[in-house]
Amino acid sequence: MSIFKSKVLKSICLILTCGILSFTMGCEEEQSDGKGYLFNYTMMQNPQNLDPQIATDSNSITVIDNTFTGLMTKDDDNNIVCGVAESYTVSEDGLTYVFYLRKDYKWYTSDGLTINVTADDFLFTFQRLFNPEMQSPYGEKFSCLKNAQAILNGNEEYSYTDIGVYTSDSYTITFLLDTPNSEFLDLLTQSYAMPCNREFFNSTHSTYGLYDYSTISNGAFYVKQWFYDKYGNDNFLTLRRNPMNPNYDDYSPYAIQFTIDEDTELSEIQHSFYKDETDLYYCDTIDSSSIDKDDVVISYNVSTVGIVFNIEDAQFKSKNLRNAFAYSIDRTQALEKSTSDIDVAYGIVPSACTILGKSYRDIISETETQHSLDEVMTEYQTAKSSLGEISDVRIIMENGVDSSFIKSITDNWKELFGVNVLLEPLTSEEFEKTLNNQDYQIAIYCLTSEDNRPYSFLSYFLSTNEFFSYSNLEVDTLLKVSEQYADSNSTIETYAQIEDSILQENIFVPLYYNKEYLVCGSGIDNVGYNPFNHQFNFEYALNYNQDD
């Protein structure tokens, strides 16, 4: 799930005392506790499949996240806590996890079927992940499990039933790992690790997760109704609070209404927002003039735009030349020229990435590197002594890059080094083709990810990815090791070492972070949101503006 908690500030009119407001509403109107509310949200696509081991689209995962609870889960402060598990133990070597399940979790369906959640439901989940007939895209996520790699590699000596997951009784399940994984507990909170009841799954006859009657829930909500007609306009999916959930009273909304409108545009969703037909929406650009004063906008740094030097180029194979160009960048000055809402970047990993429930950048702070003019010119003159005169410099970039930010940097290069810089905007297709052909000297490139793990950004630089001819055995080794620690602190320290090593090479030079925005109506609070895959969690969402 990897949900980021979005603490939305309450409108100030709600925290004024009753006496101050008595002239308009009277003291008999007390502030709501924010609970028992029907949340409305517009989906721009119909959920493709509510099968946790198969689903990949954000709308499906949003529904799954609100209707299932795993062995471990996230609380409303984004901490990893026990879910269906009542307790667990971990061996000293980090290779054995034993989970003891609660006996009060039950499955619930829209027609009222209730059965106990047992250890076999989780065993079946992991067998499905590694069963080649299921074609789950998530088996690789648990490659740390015993026999996982052999099964994934198609070794005929191993079947999916040989995966290192065992049950000793109905409420005890054991995981055996080939290598430690400091993020194993977090993996168990993700959508693909949600339980699957073997009997119910078989009873659906290949329709599991495709219709409301073929869905089952052990989470905060259940699928009450799901209506979708690709030729119709009144499509919706309704979740109601699960009456059989043992934590029923902890969850805030009584229902969630998803309107499904595949023909809608963002501007139409914004219009619905201001007509109070939807409570929140996300976007990647925002016009502040369109936001009401009581609405709350939360921004997340989700991608990193930077300079890539082509080390196969006759000029930029010189580390001294790369250093000179990189050291001379004044990000603060460039930001002043920018017309976009961006933040300057000194690191590879953006702040929306989390580990241990915290922003990675809060744990490992960026180093705002500053270099004197003497350092810059020394590197440049050293490069010239070996390369001779520096010819024109060609920069390629995709349409949509903040050109004013980039131009500020290139103007400075022209002034300092006396070189002519050619900026060449390209379509996405042209950009990729030019990169693949190595037909550039400098590229403005955006690092992105569909999840919030720091590893996802750092793994761009694995030699096997052939990222702009970058190859560093030390980085390869550290990235592999980073996933094999039993404790998260060692993983964090290794990530920091990897990031620093890459930055020292000046192959990729971070410039700025792009943002994703969550817009919530006044009084909306505690919505869980993952800006990388646009996934929402409404379990603890509050609305203080509702009528009593």
N, C-alpha and C positions, 0 to 999 in steps of 0.2 A: 504493500500500500504506500508506504513512504509518504504519509500525509503531513503537510505542513499546517500547523494550527494558525489560523488567521484571526487574531484577536481584534475584532472590529470595535472601535470606540463607540459608545452610546452617544446619541445626540444630546447636547447639553440641556435641551429642554426637559429631558427625562430625569436629570439628576438635580434639577432645581427643587427646592423644598415645596411641599404642598401649599404652604402659606403664600409663597411668592406667586404661585400659579393660580391661587384661588380666585383671582379676578377674572380668569377666563374659563376655568374648568371646575373649580370647587374642590374642596378637600376630600369629597367622597370618592373621587377618582384616584385610585392608588396605582402606582407603577406596577406593571405586570412583572412576573418573575421570568418571563421570556419563554416559558415552557408551554406544551400543549398546542403548538402552532402547526398549521399546514404549510409546508414550504413549497414554493412553486419555482420550477427551473425549466428552461427551454433547451432541449437537445436538438442539435442541427443534423443528427443522424440517428436512425433507429439502432438500438443496441443489437449487435450482430449475433451474440450468443452468450447466455448467462451461465455457461459451463466454465467454472473457474480454471480448469486445467487447459482450456482451449482459447478462451476469450483474449483478444489483444487490443480491441479498440477502447478508447477512453470511456465511452458511454456505457459499454457493457461492464467495464471494471468498476465504474462508479456504482452501478446497481449491485454488483457482487460485493463490493466493499461494505455496502450498507445492509446486506442480507446474510452475510456469513461472518462467523467468528472462528479464528484459527486456534491452534494450541497456544500461541502467543498473540497479543494484540497491542494496539497503541492507545494510551489513555488520552484525555483531552489536553494534556501537556506534551504530547508526542513521545512520552516515555514508553519503552517496551515493558509490558506487564503480562501476567498470566491471563489467558483467555479461557478456553475450555480446560486447559491444564490448571490443576489446583496448585501443583508444585512441580519442581524438576531438580535433577542433579546433573552435574557435569564432572566427568573424570578429570584428574589432574593434568593428563596429557591432552585434554580437549577433544578426545576421539569418541567418547561415549556420552550420549545424552539420554536420560531416562525421564519420561514425563508421566505424571500421575494425574489422571483426568478427574474432573468434577463429575458427580453423578446426577446433577440437576439440569444439565443441558439437554434439550430435546430438539428434534427436528419438527418443523411445522410447515404445512402446505396450505394453499388457499382453500382447500376443502376440509381443513381441520384435522388432517392426519397428524398424529404425534407419536414419535418413537424416540428412544434414548440415543444420544450421540455416544458412540463407543470408540475404542482404540482402532477397531477394524475400519472405521470410516476414514481414518488418517492413513492406515496401511493401504487401503484401496486407492487413495489419492496418489501416493507415491508410486504404486504399481502402474497407475494410469499415466503418470508423467513419463515413465520409462518404457511403456508398452508401445512398440513401434506402430501398432495398428491405430492407436489414438492420435498419432502425429502431433503430440503436444509440442509447442515451441519452447517449453520451459525446462525440459530435463537438464539442460546444460547449467541452469542456475544451481543445481544441486550436484554438480560434478564432484564435490568433496565427499559424497557418500561412498561407502564401501561398495565396490564393484561397479560404480556408476560409469566410470570411464570405459570399462570393458564393454558394458551394455551399449553405451552411446557409440562406440567404435564398431558395433556389430559383431563382436566376438561371439561365435556360435556356441562357445562353452557356457555362456551366461544367458539367462532369461531375465525378463523384467521382474520376475518374482524373486530373483536373487539379489535385488537391491537391498542395501544394508538397513532395513527397517523391519522390526519384529514386534509382535505383541505377545505378552506373557499371560495376560488375562484381559477381560473386557475393558478395563480402565487403566492399563499400563502399556506404554509404547516406548520402544528403545530405538535410537538411531546410532548406527556405527559409522564412523567417518574414516576414510583413508588418510585424510590430512585435516588438521585443525582449520577452522574457519571462524574468525572473530565476529563475522556478520551472520552466523548461522541463526541466531534467535530472531534477528531482523528478517531474514528470509522467510521464517515461519509466519510472519505477519502479512506476507504478500498475498495477493489474490490467488495466485497459482498454487499456494499451499493450503487452501481452504479444504475442509473435509468433503468427502463424497460418499453418500450412503449406497452401498453396493446393491441392496435389494431394490431401492427406489430407482436407481440408475438403470438397472436391467428391466424394470417394469415400464420404462418410458419408450422402449423399442426405438432407439436412435433419435428420439425427439428431445432428449434431456437438454434443458436450458433454452429451448427454442420457443416455448409457449408458456403462458402463466400456469397452466395446469401441469406442466412438466418441470416446474421449478420447485425447489425445496429450500428451506431456510433454517439456520440455527443461530442467526445473528439478531441485530437490533430490530430489523424490519423484515417483512415478507412481501412477496409480490401478490398484491390483491387482485390486480387486473392489468393486462397488457393487451392493448388493441393497436394493431398496425395494418393498414391497407395502403400499399404503395401508390394506389390511385386516388386515395382519399386525403382529406385535410384534417380530420379530427382524430389524430393519432395520439395516444397517451400511454403512460405506464404509471401505475399507482402503487406505492409502497405504504403499508400500514405497520404500526408498531407491533412487534411480535409478542402476543400475549403469553407465550410459553417461555420467553427468555427469562432466565433467573435474575437478570439485571434490568428488568422491565422499567422500574421506576427511575433508573439512572439516565435513561435516554430522553431527550427533550421534546422533539416533535412528535405529534401523534400520527402524522402522515407526511409523505412527500409526493407531490404531483409533478411528474415529468411530462411536459408537452413535447411531442416529437414533430418537428417541422423541418423537413429536408429541403424545402424550397426557400427557407428564410435566409436573409442576409444579416450581417452583424448590425447594420443600421436599423433593421426591423426588430431585432432583439432589444436594442437600446430603446426603441420606441415602446416595446412591450414593457420594458423595465419602468419607464416613466408613466405608464398606464397602470402600474402595480399588477401586471399580469405575470411578472417573473421577479423574484426577489434579488437576483444577482446574476452577473455574467462576467466573462473574461474576455480580454482582448490584448493585442500586442502593440497597439498604438491608442492614444487617448487624446481627446480634445477637452481640455479642462473647462472650456466655456460651456460644454454640454452637461457638466456635472452639477447637480444641485448642492447647495451649501451643506446640507445635512447628510448627504451620501458620503460613503467612505471609500477611498481608493487605496488599495494596497499594491505596492510594486515589488517585483522579485527580479533579481539579476539571474537570468537563466542561460545565457550563452555568452561566449567570449570572442570578441572580434580582435584579430591581431594581424601582424605582418608575418608573412612566410617568405624567407629568403631561399631562392633556388640554389642549393649548394652544388648543383651540377653546372651552374653558370660560370663562365670564365672569370667574371669579376667577383661574384658573391661566394665563390668557393673560399675566398679569403676571409678568415675569421676577423681579421683586423678591420676589414671594410664593413663587415656586418656589425661589429662593435661600434664603429664610428657612427653609422646610421642609427643604430639602436640607442646609443648613449645620448644622441643629440635630440631625441624626441621630448618635447615639452607637452605632456598630456594636459596639464592645467590650462595652458595657453590655447591648445586645440579645443578644449571643452568650451572655452569662452566664445569660440567661433561657431560652435555646433548649434544646429537648429533642432536637435533631438533631445529627448529626455533620457540621457544615458549617464552612466557612472564610469569614471576612468578605471582602467584595469592595470594592475601590476602583477597579477597572478593568473594562472591558467584556469583554476577551478573557481566558478562563480559562487557567490554567497548563498544562493538558494540550495546548493548541495549541502546535505546534512550527514552527520555521523554521530552516533550516541544521542540522537534527538536534538542536536545543536547544529547551527550553521558551521560548516567546515572553516569558513573565514573568521568566525569568532574564536575558533580553537587555534588555528594557524593563521596569524595575521599576515597581510601582504607587506612586502618591503618596498617602500616608495623610493626606488633607486634614483639617486641624483649624481650626475657626473659633471665635472667642471669643463669649461671650454678647452682648457689645456689637455685634458684627458681625451676629449673628442678628437682634437686636431692631431694629437700624437698617434692615435689609432689610424686616422686617415692618412697621414704622411707615411706611416709604416706600410700601409696597404699600397700606396702609390709607388713606393720604392721598389716593390716587387711586381706590381701590375703595370706600371707606367700610367699614362693619363687615363682617367676614368671617363668613359664615354657616356652617352645618354642612358638614362635609367627608365625602364619600362615597367609600369605597374598595372596589373589587371585587377578588376574588382567587379563583383556582381552588382547589378542594379539594386538599389535599396540600401547600399552601404552609405553611412553618413559622409557624404563627399566633402562637406565643409570642414569636418574634423580632419579628414585625410589631407585636404588641400593645405591646411595650416601646417601640417608636418612637412609636406613636400616643398612648400614655399621656403621653409626654414632650411631644408637641404640645399635648395638652389642657392640661397644666400651664403650658407656656410662653405659649401664645397664647389660652388660654381658649375654644377652639373645641370643638364636639362632633364627634367622629369616629365615623362609622358604618362598621363592617366588614361586608361582604356576601360570604360564601362562595358560589361558584357551581360548577355542574358545568362540564366542559370545553365542552360545547355552549352552555350559557347564557353562559359567559364570552366565547366567540368572537362570539356574536351581539351581546352588549352592547358589545364593543369596536367591532365593525363599525358599530353604530348611534351610536357616539360618546356613548353614554349612561352616562358616568362622569366623575368628576373626577380620581381617581387609580386606577391599575391596578397590581397586583403582577404583573409579567410575567417569564417565564423565556425567555432567549435560548438556543437550542440549535443544534446542527449535526450533520450526519452525517459530517463530515470534520474534520481537525485544523488547518485553515488559519485563521490570524487573519482573513483576508479574509472568511470565511464569517460571522463574528460582526459585523464592521464593516459588511458589505454590507446588514445589516438597515436601515441608515440612509440608503440610497440613496433619492433623491426618487421614483424610479420604483416603489419598493416601497410607497410611501404609508404608511410606518410611523408610525401615530398622527399623521398630518398633518405630520410632520417633513419639512422641505425645506431643504437647505443646498447651494447651488451649489458652494461651496468643497469640501465633503466629496465631492460627486459627481465633481468634477474630480480630486481627489486619489486617490479610489478607482480611477478609470479609469487614471490615470497609474501607480499602484502596480503594475499588472500589466505595465507596458511598460518597466521598467528592465532593463538588461542585467546589473546586479549586485544581489545580495540585500541588501547594506547600505543601498542607496538605498531599496529596498522597505521594509525595517524602519523606517527613519527616517520614511518617509511614513506607515506604519501608526501610528506613535507620534503623529504630527501629527494624523492623523484622529481617533484616540481622544481626544486632548486637546481637540480642537475640539468634539466631541460632548458631552464631559463638561462643558465650560464653559457649554453652553446649559442644562444641568439639565433636559433633556427626559427623559432616562433616567438614573436615579441608581442605580448598582450597590449592592446590599446584601450578598449572600452568594453563594458558589459551592456548587452541588450536586455530589455526588460519585458516582463509579462505583467499584466494588471488584472486584479480582481476588483470588481466594482460591486459594492453591497449597498442596499438601501439603508436608510437611517434606522438605527435600532437593531440591525442584524449583527449577531455576534457569534463567535466560536465555530465558524464554519471551517471544516478541514479542507484544504485545497493543495493539490500537487501541481505546480505550474509547469512541470515538465511534460506531463501527459494529460493535463486538464481533468484530473480526477477529483471528485468531491466526496466528502464524508459529512453527513448531516446528523450523526448520532448525538452530538452534544450542541448542535446549533440552536441558537436562541433568537427570539424576536421580541424586543421590549416594547414595540409599538402596537402590538395586537390589542384588540378590545378585550376587556376582562369578561 
